[in-house]
Amino acid sequence: MSKPARVKTISDLHRFNNIAPPEHPLISLIDYSKINPTPSNNELKWVQEFYTISIKRNVAGKYRYGQQPYDFDEGLMTFFSPEQVISVQLIEEDSKSNPSGWILAIHPDFLFGTTLAVNIKKYKFLNYSVREALFLSEKEENIIKGILQNIKTEYQANLDQFSQQIIISQLELLLNYAERFYQRQFLTRKIANHQILDRLEALLEAYFNSDDLVDKGLPTVQEVAENLHLTPDYLSSMLKSLTGQSTQQHIHHKLIEKAKVKLSTTNLSISEIAYGLGFEHSQSFSKLFKSKTKQTPLEFRTSFN
């Protein structure tokens, strides 16, 4: 397995894609049709130290990101945060295609001293994988492209004391639109999302019914997401949109359901129930149970007698 290249700066990104140097050292809007990277064995793999927001259409050939193939024949947005490993494999060539799109690269140093430097962490989709990309309608695509061009026009102009904040405002606008469009995507893909919800319920049911729960402990959000082939942030955002609860809340809900059954139908002690549900300490179980039900486990059990 080839080691990913490390792309530290915006200038490195331009060199990686064999295009002219950037006009600004910390931010750049790259025309996707101009890039010409040099793959190794038909594969590109790199780690970058900055954010990229891409919108692509009609990319030449078929590419595979992770285990998921994509045809870029419609507007598709992808987002990457610093230190994510990005891998692209060219599957087949298509010389007739007419690739288009833009890659906006923003170095974290550009955000320094602004509110976005802190607030950018609230945009969970920056940590989604490519298989959780945002598909845009033509109207949505035009909105995003307009904002990207505004950003480019601003950093190409004579920079002054207002330039950074104007670009930051445009970037926040872009991120807020992306948040809105993701919420629309969660709603318009209800069938697929409900299938994920059904798989989640089946996964948790099997987990809490397993005999080795004592050894494995409680399932983590990371483990659940990996079993569903999703990133933790995407899964929680999707579940929040569908049910109003995060992945962690779904895990706790299933746990409390199982605890209630054991408390009301068995003579096991509180400690035995806690241990059987994957808790090392019964106090942690009792604290969680009360936070979710407003009763201690003993109070809940007493209410059945």
For each residue, the residues with C-beta under 8 A, 3 or more apart:
1:
2: 40 41 43 45
3: 45
4: 45 46 47 85 86 87
5: 16 45 46 47
6: 46 47 48 49
7: 12 13 16 46 47 48 49
8: 12 48 49
9: 12 13 25 49 50 107
10: 13 14 22 24 25 26 27 28 50 105 107
11: 14 15 21 22 25
12: 7 8 9 15 16
13: 7 9 10 16 17 22 28 30 48 50 52 105
14: 10 11 17 19 20 21 22 28 30
15: 11 12 18
16: 5 7 12 13 37 46
17: 13 14 30 35 36 37
18: 15 35 36 37 38
19: 14 30 34 35 36
20: 14
21: 11 14
22: 10 11 13 14 25 27 28
23: 28 155 156
24: 10 27 28 155
25: 9 10 11 22 107
26: 10 106 107 109 110
27: 10 22 24 104 105 106 107 110 151 155 167
28: 10 13 14 22 23 24 104 105
29: 102 103 104 105 148 149 151 152
30: 13 14 17 19 34 35 102 103 104 105
31: 34 35 102
32: 35 54 56 59 99 100 101 102 103
33: 98 99 100 101
34: 19 30 31
35: 17 18 19 30 31 32 103
36: 17 18 19
37: 16 17 18 44
38: 18
39: 42 43 44 90
40: 2 43 44
41: 2
42: 39 89 90
43: 2 39 40 87 88 89 90
44: 37 39 40 86 87 88 89
45: 2 3 4 5 85 86 87 88
46: 4 5 6 7 16 85 86
47: 4 5 6 7 83 84 85 86
48: 6 7 8 13 52 80 82 83 84 86 105
49: 6 7 8 9 82 83 107 108
50: 9 10 13 82 105 106 107 108
51: 79 80 81 82 105 106 107 108 120 126
52: 13 48 79 80 103 104 105 106
53: 77 78 79 103 104 106 174 178
54: 32 77 78 79 101 102 103 104
55: 75 76 77 101 102 136 141 144 145 148
56: 32 59 72 75 76 78 99 100 101
57: 72 73 74 75 76 99 100 101 141
58: 72 73 97 98 99 100
59: 32 56 63 72 97 99 101
60: 93 94 95 97 99
61: 90 91 92 93 94 97
62: 69 70 71 90 91 92 94
63: 59 69 70 72 88 89 90 91
64: 67 68 69 70 88 89 91
65: 68 70 86 87 88 129 130 131
66: 87 129 130 131
67: 64 131 229
68: 64 65 130 131
69: 62 63 64 91
70: 62 63 64 65 76 130 133
71: 62
72: 56 57 58 59 63 76 99 101
73: 57 58
74: 57 135 136
75: 55 56 57 135 136 137 138 140 141 144
76: 55 56 57 70 72 133 134 135 136
77: 53 54 55 133 134 135 136 144 178 181
78: 53 54 56 130 133 134
79: 51 52 53 54 123 125 126 127 128 134 178
80: 48 51 52 84 86 126
81: 51 84 126 127
82: 48 49 50 51 108
83: 47 48 49
84: 47 48 80 81 127
85: 4 45 46 47
86: 4 44 45 46 47 48 65 80 130
87: 4 43 44 45 65 66
88: 43 44 45 63 64 65
89: 42 43 44 63 64
90: 39 42 43 61 62 63 93
91: 61 62 63 64 69
92: 61 62
93: 60 61 90
94: 60 61 62 97
95: 60
96:
97: 58 59 60 61 94
98: 33 58
99: 32 33 56 57 58 59 60 72
100: 32 33 56 57 58
101: 32 33 54 55 56 57 59 72
102: 29 30 31 32 54 55 145 148
103: 29 30 32 35 52 53 54
104: 27 28 29 30 52 53 54 148 151 174
105: 10 13 27 28 29 30 48 50 51 52
106: 26 27 50 51 52 53 110 111 171
107: 9 10 25 26 27 49 50 51 110
108: 49 50 51 82 111 112 117
109: 26 112
110: 26 27 106 107 164 167
111: 106 108 114 116 117 120 168
112: 108 109 117
113: 117
114: 111 117 164 165 168
115: 118 119
116: 111 119 120 168 171 172
117: 108 111 112 113 114 120
118: 115 121
119: 115 116 122 123 172
120: 51 111 116 117 123 126 175
121: 118
122: 119
123: 79 119 120 126 175 178 179
124: 127 128 233 234 236 237
125: 79 128 132 134 178 179 182 233 234 237
126: 51 79 80 81 120 123
127: 79 81 84 124 231 233
128: 79 124 125 132 133 231 233 234
129: 65 66 132 230 231 234
130: 65 66 68 70 78 86 133
131: 65 66 67 68 229
132: 125 128 129 230 231 234
133: 70 76 77 78 128 130
134: 76 77 78 79 125 178 181 182 185
135: 74 75 76 77 185
136: 55 74 75 76 77 140 141 144 181
137: 75 140 141
138: 75 141 142
139: 142 143
140: 75 136 137 143 144 177 181
141: 55 57 75 136 137 138 144 145
142: 138 139 145 146
143: 139 140 146 147 177
144: 55 75 77 136 140 141 147 148 174 177 178
145: 55 102 141 142 148 149
146: 142 143 149 150
147: 143 144 150 151 170 173 174 177
148: 29 55 102 104 144 145 151 152 174
149: 29 145 146 152 153
150: 146 147 153 154 170
151: 27 29 104 147 148 154 155 167 170 171 174
152: 29 148 149 155 156
153: 149 150 156 157
154: 150 151 157 163 166 167 170
155: 23 24 27 151 152 159 163 167
156: 23 152 153
157: 153 154 163
158:
159: 155 163
160: 163
161:
162: 165 166
163: 154 155 157 159 160 166 167
164: 110 114 167 168
165: 114 162 168 169
166: 154 162 163 169 170
167: 27 110 151 154 155 163 164 170 171
168: 111 114 116 164 165 171 172
169: 165 166 172 173
170: 147 150 151 154 166 167 173 174
171: 106 116 151 167 168 174 175
172: 116 119 168 169 175 176
173: 147 169 170 176 177
174: 53 104 144 147 148 151 170 171 177 178
175: 120 123 171 172 178 179
176: 172 173 179 180
177: 140 143 144 147 173 174 180 181
178: 53 77 79 123 125 134 144 174 175 181 182
179: 123 125 175 176 182 183
180: 176 177 183 184
181: 77 134 136 140 177 178 184 185
182: 125 134 178 179 185 186 237
183: 179 180 186 187 241
184: 180 181 187 188
185: 134 135 181 182 188 189
186: 182 183 189 193 237 238 241 242
187: 183 184 190 241
188: 184 185
189: 185 186 192 193
190: 187 193 194 242
191: 194 195
192: 189 195 196
193: 186 189 190 196 197 238 241 242
194: 190 191 197 198 242
195: 191 192 198 199
196: 192 193 199 200 228 230 235 238
197: 193 194 200 201 239 242 243
198: 194 195 201 202
199: 195 196 202 203 228
200: 196 197 203 204 224 228 235 239 247 250
201: 197 198 204 205 254
202: 198 199 205 206
203: 199 200 206 207 224 227 228
204: 200 201 207 208 219 224 250 251 254
205: 201 202 208 209 254
206: 202 203 209 210
207: 203 204 210 213 216 219
208: 204 205 213 254 255 258 277
209: 205 206
210: 206 207 213 216
211:
212: 215 216
213: 207 208 210 216 217 276 277 278
214: 275 276 278
215: 212
216: 207 210 212 213 219 278
217: 213 278 280
218: 251 255 277 278 279
219: 204 207 216 223 224 251
220: 223 224
221: 224 225 232 235 236 247 248 251
222: 225 226 232
223: 219 220 226 227
224: 200 203 204 219 220 221 227 228 235 247 251
225: 221 222 228 230 231 232 234 235 247
226: 222 223 229
227: 203 223 224
228: 196 199 200 203 224 225 235
229: 67 131 226
230: 129 132 196 225 234 235 238
231: 127 128 129 132 225 234 235
232: 221 222 225 235 236 247
233: 124 125 127 128 236 237
234: 124 125 128 129 132 225 230 231 237 238
235: 196 200 221 224 225 228 230 231 232 238 239 247
236: 124 221 232 233 239 240 246 247 248
237: 124 125 182 186 233 234 240 241
238: 186 193 196 230 234 235 241 242
239: 197 200 235 236 242 243 245 246 247 250
240: 236 237 243 244 245 246
241: 183 186 187 193 237 238
242: 186 190 193 194 197 238 239
243: 197 239 240 250
244: 240
245: 239 240 249 250 253
246: 236 239 240 249 250
247: 200 221 224 225 232 235 236 239 250 251
248: 221 236 251 252
249: 245 246 252 253
250: 200 204 239 243 245 246 247 253 254
251: 204 218 219 221 224 247 248 254 255
252: 248 249 255 256 288 292
253: 245 249 250 256 257 292
254: 201 204 205 208 250 251 257 258
255: 208 218 251 252 258 259 277 288
256: 252 253 259 260 288 289 292 293
257: 253 254 260 261
258: 208 254 255 261 262 277
259: 255 256 262 263 273 277 285 289 297
260: 256 257 263 264 293 300
261: 257 258 264 265
262: 258 259 265 266 268 273 276 277
263: 259 260 266 273 297 300 301 304
264: 260 261 300 301 304
265: 261 262
266: 262 263 273
267:
268: 262 272 273 276
269: 272 273
270: 273 274 282 285 286 297 298
271: 274 275 282
272: 268 269 275 276
273: 259 262 263 266 268 269 270 276 277 285 297
274: 270 271 277 279 281 282 284 285 286
275: 214 271 272 279 280 282
276: 213 214 262 268 272 273
277: 208 213 218 255 258 259 262 273 274 285
278: 213 214 216 217 218
279: 218 274 275 282 284 285
280: 217 275 284
281: 274 284 285
282: 270 271 274 275 279 285 286
283: 286 287
284: 274 279 280 281 287 288
285: 259 270 273 274 277 279 281 282 288 289 297
286: 270 274 282 283 289 290 296 297
287: 283 284 290 291
288: 252 255 256 284 285 291 292
289: 256 259 285 286 292 293 295 296 297 300
290: 286 287 293 294 295 296 297
291: 287 288
292: 252 253 256 288 289
293: 256 260 289 290 300
294: 290
295: 289 290 299 300 303
296: 286 289 290 299 300
297: 259 263 270 273 285 286 289 290 300 301
298: 270 301 302
299: 295 296 302 303
300: 260 263 264 289 293 295 296 297 303 304
301: 263 264 297 298 304 305
302: 298 299 305
303: 295 299 300
304: 263 264 300 301
305: 301 302
